[in-house]
Amino acid sequence: MENEVPALQAPDGRSSRRDRLMGKLFGGKNVDRKLMNEQKSAANVDAFLHSSSDNLTVTHAPPPPPPSSLPKLAKLDTSISRYPQALAVNQQAQQNRPLAPGPPRADPNAQIRSPRPNKKGHYVKFTEAPPDVIGEGGDESEIPVIDVAKRKKTRPPQPPPHRQATYPPGRPAPPSAETASPSQDDFKPRPLSRTQTGFSSIYEPVFVLPKPRFIGQAARDEVRRSYIEIHSAEMREQEGRAFAEAARVASATSATSHNWDDPLSASTMSAPSPTKLRRQIPSPEASSAKQNVDHSPASADSNSSSIYSPATEPEQLSRKTSIASHVSQPSLGSARPRDSPRDIIYPMSARSASIRVTDTVSAEEALGAFVARTKHLFELFRLHAESVKPLGSCTLKECSRGALWWFLKGRLGLESAVRERPKSPQGQMQNDRERQQAYSNLAKGYWLSEEVIPEIAQTQGLPPETDIVEVSQALINALKKLAMSMKRNGFLPPEEPFLPQTIDKSIWLEYPALSQDMVALLSGNWGAGMTAMTNPLSNLRVLDALPTGDNADNFSYGRVPADVYLMEQGHESQKLYFPCMLSMVRPLKSLSLTFILASQNGHIQLAIQENKTVGPIWEDVRWRNETCSIDVKLRRGFCITIQLVQQDYRLLWNMYDFGTKIQTSLFPRSDENMVFKTTLRSFQYMDADPQSRQFPKEPVAQCDVALFEKQFKENSPSGVRLWHLGFRIAVVTGPRTRTLSGVSHVYTPSQPIQFGFFRGDKDAPSLSIKYDNGKSKGRMVFIFAEEKARIKFHSLITGTAMEHDEKIYADVPIKNFGVSQSLREPLGMAPFSRMPWKAARVVNDEYGDDIPPTVLADRLKIVLEYQNGNVTDRVNVAPGELRVRLEVSNAKMFRVLRQPQKDITLSVSEAQVPKELPRNMADALQLLRHNQTIRSFEFNNIKDLHDFQFAMTGFEVIFDALAVTFAISRRRMVVPIHKKWEAGYTRIQVVRQEDKLQLLAFFEDFHHGHCMNFVLKGTDIYESFQRGSKSGIKFVDAKFPLPKVPADKDADYDEMAFVCLDLPDLPGEHDDLTIMFEKESDRDALSQVLPAPAKGSSKTSSRLK
């Protein structure tokens, strides 16, 4: 039976005998008591909720039971009405509902009364009042919370919409407010922030499913999910569909794409036709969802961007549309559709079209509200305009210029009034009057554009010109954006008409009369006199003279009101006053700023720019800080003075000064020489400081880059000498980038240049360079259009590039290179001794077949290549500064003594180098700048050494050998006795420059010196001899300087161990020199290179015969 307790079943579905017995003995009373308690609890809740007593009764036969393998589903208990005023389940839908097996329930007709009746008569219900939307908040909101709270007080109360719920037959409706008892009227529940949802009239089986995580799975319980979960699910679903259907959506996106950054395209967008929308929307459910979104009050308040912003980003619009769809729910009595609006996934084209439709509708509504609240002023405008001159006598161009004038003036006034926050009552009243005047000026612009111009055109019977149509469209589009901003921020004119007595209702301003030649002068028509008389006006369009925003030719950066005074030189007391508007624009093809001065009547349309033929240039402008005015020099002895307020004057000066600095950064300074300039495909400036705003952090296309070499010129007795002081890199955004930005960094030789090579998008050649100037540090990434441009830029900044008039005189492989401060240091400085060196290249000026100078040579440099970079050693030495030395034990070693050097360049690649290498290089550069150092070059063979030595010193090596003995005979002062200084192994070289020969001798472990050199002359006497197995040659009465030793044996002897080739020491001795070799061939080779024949040599005698 129905009230019988079901017997317990075994796991296989059959009830055991023991279970049935235990149920009869002990289960009856407990089950009856439990059932009674449940019915009493249900009655209490039903009485407290003041619910009806309708119950669900199933009259049809149950279907056959499901197989035993399926899980048993619990039967729904509908005897308790959990929500008051909820919809009754449709009887027709219930007829098709399968009966779920489960425990029997009590008789619904049984009268169950609560033992504790509700004595107070209170009951719980959900409120009918709509949510009170006072503004938009959150982390991304641009409006402070205090302003949102203040606007709540000023917002007019909105009457709640009447919601009539539908009830099925047989169920009484809840009592209305008029028939409610007094006790019920005393209890007023608090309004909730979310409206109550209803139930669907179509039955759908409910299954408990896990939370969806993939595309295509929709959550079943939307009511219980938070907004964060709903928004996250939407984002995941939209991103997944965008990636999965990228190929299919690409064509639709291109067809319905919209440039949101372009004010003209953002303002001129129109709603698509219903047929087009019908093709874009995939299903009727999506259509109904779209309708709910568009008519949501939240979406109407969320579609506009921040105040006076040129355009709204699509991401913000889509986000706010999803918020609107979440907030807007069906009313209490309406049936909810099967899918909520956020469950429907629109195609990208449909979403784009819906955003545009919503944006257009909101703009139209905002503009309509503004016009409706200011329309009472139109007749006053007509009366004041007719008092000056009849409207029929006005030209369409005058009306369009006047409309732009009043719109710009009204927008400026409204911006100023909104920025001010007066605290005193008098200040608040003045601010209200300023807002009313701004509304009036905006209404003037709309009245002239939309009523007067069509009226005059219809009267004249002529269609308006293209310029007039463009002006009207631009003005209406700009006014729509402004109205949307005013609506969103609560700045629309009040609904009650404000008093017209306190506002200025004039339309036409008064200007002094001017002749045709003066109009041509003030319009920039500075051609011939006859041309100025026939065509006095300039070629500026009305929208160029009074721009409302960016257009196809110019970027607009704002405008300020200006008082212009025209005067003649020598008659400054006689001035003519012109109220004007000064606009700041920049052409898309130039980096130079342009000031456009325009009056309402069009007599003044003057552009201050760079072209002398169309008006004054910046050289004709004089800034007067003391009076906050600008003097502009005109032709024929006239000039104008632009008087500004202090704030506007500082704004104009900062814009001009900033633009001038950015533009001049691409030109060389007095101590610079431009060596490279090109337009990059892309440039990215990555500053380590996240708060830096010097340059955009994202990549910027079409930037101009220039490289300058800094030089120092020194006047010396030998002429002008040039010193390399580093490079300067300047990068400026291209002319087609609206925000003008630029960076400039100087790379001095005191820091190594850290670079990196890589490939950008589409395999574009890229180069990164680090910078650290003490104040900021980071990285610059250059993406070039061609590979050769990257190679040239890198070679220039590292100092390895060759000019067209330079030549490589030696290019030899190198085994090792070291830098030390003394000969006693075996390894030298750390960073150089551990580098894998590759080659050494000597570059100098090209002199044809002649040998270029190596002293006072501005272009002589040694380029050393290693695995991860280069070292550019500029050998710009004065006479006597270049000193060299050859080693005795290591014949392949060549040393050079250098004075403190400030023009060496070190570069290192960031790839595969230790982190401490750049720091070690920086420390080494500091030592090179302030100390005398020794450069050691080790080559693979003697020939490479000779080639390098010749290219660096300019002296050709014609003899190089090792002598076993080098003896110097010294004569006693009084007695004719000679004393010899004998050195052991000695490195002997004979070098030649043109027709001059020098003998170089380098000693090792010689107590009387380390080296010596002297000039060989043809008048000297040379004798060859043989002593046992050794062959020698004697210089009779040779004139030479003695080797030098320090006075203190432990003192530094570095300078005494090197010889100077261009300025050898003066000979102070007149004695014999003896050089002995182990091989006779070395003796004969030396004899052949001497300037005179050696006596006693058989080979020499036979040669002379």
Beta strands, then each sheet from edge to edge (+ up, - down):
strand 1: 554-568
strand 2: 571-587
strand 3: 594-599
strand 4: 605-608
strand 5: 621-624
strand 6: 629-633
strand 7: 638-643
strand 8: 672-679
strand 9: 682-687
strand 10: 700-701
strand 11: 704-716
strand 12: 719-732
strand 13: 742-747
strand 14: 753-759
strand 15: 765-772
strand 16: 777-783
strand 17: 806-820
strand 18: 837-845
strand 19: 861-866
strand 20: 869-874
strand 21: 883-886
strand 22: 893-898
strand 23: 905-909
strand 24: 933-939
strand 25: 956-963
strand 26: 965-971
strand 27: 978-983
strand 28: 986-993
strand 29: 996-1003
strand 30: 1011-1016
strand 31: 1021-1027
strand 32: 1030-1040
strand 33: 1059-1060
strand 34: 1069-1077
strand 35: 1094-1095
sheet 1: 4+ 3- 2+ 1- 7+ 6- 5+
sheet 2: 8+ 11- 12+ 13-
sheet 3: 10+ 9- 16+ 15- 14+ 23+ 20- 19+ 18- 17+ 24- 22+ 21- 33+
sheet 4: 25+ 28- 29+ 30-
sheet 5: 27+ 26- 34+ 32- 31+ 35+
end
